[in-house]
């Protein structure tokens, strides 16, 4: 499955993520420390990938003002508007081809 994403590279882009965004587009970044949704307006979906871009963790509908943690051996994260995971029928172990826009 191919997924078009924006890549957050700097620490500032990673910290801000989707905070304050009215229109959410998929965002890719790397971190091992988990994420938060403080300041995010709407629920988001999260995909955690391994080194081969296989889906290892799925979190649907993460509400604002929450913290989400996972096994730190995985560091590739995609945040997207909810319920995009369900609409795209993304499943565990599925390989994601990342297309940076």
C-alpha positions, 0 to 999 in steps of 0.5 A: 500500500502506498501512502502520501505523507509530509515528512517532519524532520526538525525537532520543532516540526516533530513537536508541533506535529498536527497541533493547531491544524484545521486540515490534517494530512498524513505526517511522517516522522521518527521518534522512539519516545511516544507522542501526545495530542495536546493541542490537536483539535480532532482525534487522529490515527497512528501507525507505527512502522518497523525498519522495513515499513511494516505496520507493527502498531495501530492506534485508531481514534486517539483523542486530543489531550492524550499520550500514546506510547509503544515499544521503543524498538520501533521509531517510524510514525505516521499520524493521520486524520481519523478514521483514515486507517479504517477507510484504507483498511490498513492492517498489522504486518502490512507493508507501507510504501511512503511517498513524501510530498 
